[in-house]
Amino acid sequence: MKIWTLFSIVTLGIAGAGFGQYATDPVGFTNLAAPAGTSLVVPTMLEGWTFRGQATISGDGLTVTPVLTTNWTVGQFAGTSFTAPQPNFPRYYVEIASGVQEGLIVDINNNTGSNISVHAGDFPPALRGTTVEIMVRKHLTLDKAFQGAVGLSAYQDSVSVFNSDGSQSLCNFDGSSFVDGSFVNGVGHTVIYPGTGFVFSAAEPVTFTFMGSVKTTKTKVPLYAGVTNIVGPLNPSSATLLNSGGSLAAALEPYQDGINNFSTNGQMAILGAYSSDGSAILDGSFSPLAPNATDAIPLNRGVVVSVVNDTVWTVDSPIPPPAP
């Protein structure tokens, strides 16, 4: 498998409509060569943020109001509104950009010209009634993830998305987008949350070119009990060593939760099974990985994580913070 990554790093100072000045995320692209057969895919590029600034979360956790004036169009961030049985998805999300909850993602329900509405219970109690830095981003969708992919075969290639409720969604490529298992309802707008992915089945080799923004903040990736969690870091330039940091190990229940790493040859053979002692990743014999171990999460591919209780993996940005 040959993977090559190239970035055009661009950081521009954007003085938004009353929300101060921030540097945009670096942008670029990263490639993935998927062979014929079955592969895990975890895109590492995101949509850029649309808004960034200080905002107040209401005491009931239902609205988010920027501190400074915005010029949003009513419904600009609303989710899709297709007629059943075509499924609907959120189109944008709020992301906490700093503080203890940095990286938390909450889907947007709708918006007025001056505030955002979300679903009840999405913000944890500790954030309700507080003012925090947020970003508003557009969700990555299947159509966006496959934009620019070469080698796709209509009505032969497909995607399986494993949902947080344990269900599985089959998405069939129809030549331009995706349709569901009935081959009737469009599902190209299926959301791929940051740090998560899907199973891709291809009749012939396919080359992906993921284009977008590089994440400059942390990302909180939920891991759900009893569910196939396909997850990976958001580093678009290289594979990530399993022993490169303790955040995944710390997120797992010691000696109970597991990680499976799969081959990248289209056969989906298990190459390694791992667990955690709470601070370090353990190999199949429950020994900590050696400092020079090369066991890694492949670039743009991810691993499958199984957990006994819902938990959250806090993934660091691939871009080091500026020196103090």
C-alpha positions in Angstrom: 0.0 0.0 0.0 1.4 3.4 -1.0 0.2 6.5 0.7 1.6 9.9 0.1 0.6 13.1 1.8 1.0 16.7 0.7 -0.2 19.9 2.3 -0.5 23.4 1.2 -0.5 25.1 4.6 -2.5 28.3 4.6 -3.3 30.3 7.6 -5.2 33.5 7.1 -6.4 36.0 9.6 -10.2 36.3 9.3 -12.0 39.2 10.8 -15.5 37.8 10.9 -18.7 39.7 11.4 -18.2 40.9 14.9 -16.5 37.8 16.3 -12.9 38.9 16.4 -9.9 37.6 14.5 -8.7 34.0 14.3 -6.4 32.1 12.0 -8.1 29.6 9.8 -7.2 26.0 9.9 -4.3 24.8 7.7 -5.7 23.2 4.6 -4.4 20.5 2.2 -5.0 17.0 1.1 -4.1 13.4 2.0 -4.3 10.2 -0.1 -5.4 6.7 0.6 -5.0 3.7 -1.7 -7.7 1.2 -0.9 -7.3 -2.2 -2.6 -10.1 -4.4 -4.0 -11.8 -6.0 -1.1 -12.7 -4.6 2.3 -11.0 -1.8 4.2 -11.4 0.5 7.2 -11.5 4.2 6.3 -11.2 7.0 8.7 -10.9 10.4 6.9 -8.4 12.8 8.6 -9.5 16.0 6.8 -12.5 18.1 8.0 -14.6 20.9 6.7 -13.2 24.3 7.8 -15.0 26.3 10.5 -17.7 28.8 9.6 -17.7 30.7 12.9 -15.3 30.9 15.8 -15.7 33.0 18.9 -17.0 33.3 22.4 -20.6 32.2 23.0 -22.9 31.7 25.9 -24.6 28.3 26.4 -28.1 28.8 28.0 -28.8 27.4 31.4 -31.1 24.7 29.9 -28.4 23.8 27.3 -30.8 24.4 24.4 -29.3 27.5 22.8 -25.8 28.9 22.0 -25.6 32.7 21.6 -22.4 34.4 20.4 -21.2 37.2 22.6 -20.7 39.6 19.6 -23.3 40.2 16.9 -23.6 37.7 14.0 -25.2 38.1 10.6 -26.4 34.5 10.2 -29.3 33.6 7.9 -32.2 32.0 9.6 -31.9 28.2 9.1 -28.4 28.5 7.7 -27.1 25.6 10.0 -30.4 23.6 10.0 -30.3 19.8 9.4 -31.7 18.2 6.3 -35.5 17.9 6.0 -36.2 15.1 3.6 -39.5 13.2 3.5 -39.5 9.7 5.0 -38.2 7.1 4.3 -35.2 9.1 3.2 -33.1 9.7 6.4 -32.2 13.1 7.8 -28.9 14.2 9.3 -27.5 17.3 11.0 -25.5 19.5 8.6 -23.5 21.5 11.1 -22.2 21.1 14.6 -20.9 23.2 17.5 -17.5 22.3 18.8 -16.0 23.5 22.1 -12.7 25.1 21.1 -10.9 25.5 24.5 -11.1 24.5 28.2 -11.7 21.2 29.8 -14.4 20.3 27.3 -12.3 21.2 24.3 -13.2 18.9 21.4 -16.8 18.2 22.5 -19.1 18.1 19.4 -22.8 18.9 19.6 -25.1 18.7 16.5 -27.0 21.9 15.5 -30.7 21.6 15.2 -31.5 25.0 13.8 -30.5 28.7 14.1 -31.9 32.2 14.1 -29.9 35.3 13.0 -28.3 35.5 16.5 -28.3 32.0 18.1 -28.1 28.3 17.6 -30.4 25.7 18.9 -29.4 22.1 19.9 -31.2 19.1 21.2 -32.0 18.7 24.9 -29.2 17.0 26.9 -26.5 17.3 24.4 -24.4 19.8 26.4 -23.2 18.4 29.8 -24.5 20.2 32.9 -21.0 21.7 33.6 -21.2 23.7 30.3 -24.7 25.0 30.7 -24.9 28.7 31.7 -21.3 29.3 30.8 -19.5 31.3 28.2 -16.9 29.4 26.1 -15.0 29.5 22.9 -16.8 27.6 20.1 -16.5 26.8 16.5 -19.3 26.0 14.0 -18.3 23.5 11.4 -20.1 21.8 8.5 -20.2 18.0 8.9 -18.2 15.8 6.7 -20.5 13.6 4.6 -20.0 10.4 2.5 -20.3 12.4 -0.7 -17.6 14.8 0.5 -15.4 12.0 1.7 -15.6 10.3 -1.7 -15.2 13.5 -3.7 -12.2 13.1 -6.0 -12.0 9.3 -5.4 -10.8 7.4 -8.5 -11.6 3.8 -9.4 -15.1 3.5 -7.9 -17.5 0.9 -9.4 -21.2 1.8 -9.5 -23.6 -0.7 -7.8 -20.6 -2.8 -6.7 -18.8 -0.6 -4.2 -20.5 0.0 -0.8 -20.0 1.5 2.6 -21.1 0.2 6.0 -21.6 2.7 8.7 -21.9 1.4 12.3 -24.2 3.7 14.3 -24.1 4.6 18.0 -27.3 2.6 18.7 -25.8 -0.6 17.4 -27.5 -0.5 14.0 -25.6 -0.7 10.7 -26.4 1.4 7.6 -25.5 0.1 4.1 -24.7 2.8 1.6 -24.3 1.7 -2.1 -22.4 3.8 -4.6 -24.7 4.5 -7.6 -22.1 6.2 -9.9 -22.4 9.7 -8.4 -23.6 9.4 -4.8 -24.9 6.8 -2.4 -28.3 5.1 -2.0 -29.5 2.9 0.9 -30.1 -0.9 0.8 -33.3 -0.4 -1.1 -31.4 1.4 -3.9 -34.1 4.1 -3.7 -33.3 6.6 -1.0 -30.3 8.9 -1.2 -27.9 8.6 1.7 -24.9 10.6 0.4 -25.5 13.1 3.2 -24.7 10.5 5.8 -22.5 12.1 8.5 -19.0 10.9 9.2 -18.1 12.4 12.6 -14.6 13.6 13.3 -12.3 10.7 14.3 -14.8 8.0 13.1 -15.0 6.1 9.9 -16.6 3.2 8.0 -16.1 -0.1 6.3 -15.5 0.2 2.5 -16.0 -2.6 0.1 -14.5 -2.2 -3.4 -14.7 -4.3 -6.5 -11.5 -2.7 -7.8 -8.7 -0.6 -6.2 -9.8 2.9 -5.3 -7.6 6.0 -4.6 -9.1 8.5 -2.2 -8.0 12.1 -2.1 -9.3 13.7 1.2 -9.3 17.5 0.9 -10.0 20.0 3.6 -8.8 21.4 6.9 -6.4 20.0 9.5 -7.8 20.0 13.0 -5.9 22.4 15.3 -7.8 21.6 18.5 -8.6 18.4 20.4 -11.4 16.1 19.4 -13.6 14.1 21.7 -14.4 10.8 20.0 -17.3 8.8 21.7 -16.8 5.1 22.1 -20.1 3.2 22.6 -20.6 0.0 24.5 -21.7 -3.0 22.5 -21.0 -1.2 19.2 -18.4 -1.5 16.5 -16.4 1.7 17.0 -14.3 2.5 13.9 -12.1 5.3 15.0 -8.7 6.9 14.4 -6.6 10.0 15.0 -6.9 13.0 12.8 -3.3 13.1 11.7 -3.3 13.4 7.9 0.4 13.0 7.4 1.4 9.7 8.9 0.4 6.5 10.8 0.1 7.0 14.5 2.0 4.7 16.9 -0.2 3.1 19.4 2.3 3.9 22.2 2.7 7.5 21.0 0.4 8.9 23.7 -1.7 7.8 26.6 -5.0 9.3 25.7 -6.4 6.1 24.1 -5.1 3.9 26.8 -6.6 6.2 29.5 -10.0 6.1 27.7 -10.2 2.3 28.0 -11.4 0.2 30.9 -8.2 -1.7 32.1 -8.0 -5.3 30.9 -11.6 -5.2 29.6 -11.8 -3.0 26.5 -10.0 -4.0 23.3 -8.5 -2.7 20.1 -8.3 -4.6 16.9 -5.9 -3.5 14.1 -6.6 -4.9 10.6 -4.6 -5.6 7.5 -4.7 -3.1 4.7 -4.7 -5.6 1.8 -8.4 -5.8 1.4 -8.7 -9.0 3.5 -9.4 -7.4 6.9 -7.3 -9.9 8.8 -6.6 -9.0 12.4 -2.9 -8.0 12.7 -3.0 -7.2 16.3 -5.3 -7.3 19.4 -4.6 -4.8 22.2 -5.9 -3.7 25.5 -5.0 -1.2 28.2 -3.9 -1.2 31.8 -5.3 2.4 32.2 -2.1 4.2 31.2 -0.4 2.1 28.5 -1.5 0.0 25.5 -0.9 -3.7 26.1 -0.2 -6.3 23.4 -2.0 -9.7 23.1 -0.1 -11.1 26.0 -1.0 -8.1 28.2 2.5 -6.7 28.2 3.0 -3.0 27.6 4.1 -2.2 24.1 7.9 -1.6 24.0 9.0 2.0 23.5 10.4 1.1 20.1 7.3 -0.9 19.0 6.1 -0.1 15.5 2.4 -1.1 16.1 0.4 1.8 14.7 -3.0 3.0 13.6 -2.6 3.2 9.8 -3.1 6.6 8.1 -6.7 7.3 7.1 -7.7 3.8 8.2 -8.3 3.6 12.0 -8.9 0.6 14.2 -12.0 -1.1 15.8 -12.4 -0.4 19.5 -14.7 -2.4 21.7 -15.7 -1.1 25.2 -17.9 -2.4 28.0 -19.1 1.1 29.0 -19.6 4.2 27.0 -16.5 6.4 27.2 -14.7 9.2 25.3 -11.3 9.2 23.6 -9.8 12.7 23.6 -7.6 12.9 20.5 -4.9 15.6 20.4 -4.4 17.8 17.3 -1.7 16.6 15.0 -0.3 20.2 15.0 1.8 20.9 18.1 0.7 23.9 20.2 2.8 27.1 19.8 5.8 27.4 22.1 5.1 29.4 25.2 
